Amino acid sequence: MIRFDGVVLRYPRAPRPAVDGVTLDAPRGAITAIVGPNGSGKSTLVRALLGRLAPERGSITVDGDNIAALTRLDAARRISLVPQREEPAFPLMVRDFIALGRYAHGGVWSGETAVDRAAIANAAQRAGVGEFLERRTPELSGGEWQRVRIARALAQGGDALVLDEPTAFLDVAHEMAVFELLDALAREGRAVLLVSHQLNLVARFATRIALLHAGALAAFGAPDDVMRGDLLERVYEWPLVVTRDPAVGAPVLVPLRNRASR
């Protein structure tokens, strides 16, 4: 569904690429996670997918179509996004903010249809924000705001959902609820591409993990192939061990105290 093929991305005037020769794909029916230390290129890949940064080399395609050749509306009908940082230009009612996701399916002067209303209601219910619909966006907590942004992406629809740190500001229960929702969406046939620092949740829910290090792909494969202590310790430059979750058997990263600081 979404494919990065030998992608090299460089910011203006930067001496070296932020992403250097990365190849990975996110198919339908699966959660594909991109992980790695701060500054490893995770969010840069998302910016390129949005067309905000053109590849110096390589290509980014959606169902075989180069993302650069798609109009913004066509791309928005195919891919919905939850970006890492976002603030509305002015306060909105939560329902109106979620309704922005339907813009790609109408026109500037088109009114809200029954299909739009059903999509908004379903998105609010699935993201667990139905009780916030009559509140204004500045009245939301960080976690509530994050869930409302996910609801807008669900209302937008499309066969692919891309999320950049979707569980930031969320407590444990809401983190799990978001990952359970993403798992359900993948099982329904969507391609879910997720950027996250939550390695243990990623290892539990993702089908495949792409580990970035200094802009390059350090590993890409099933959680058991990527969640290896020697590999993660080298990439994150911190002592750690990888063990097993006794409840579900997924690999679990346990960071250790830094021996040098004792």
Order of alpha helices (4+ residues) and beta strands (2+ residues): beta-beta-beta-alpha-beta-beta-alpha-beta-alpha-alpha-alpha-beta-alpha-beta-alpha-beta-beta-alpha-alpha-beta-beta
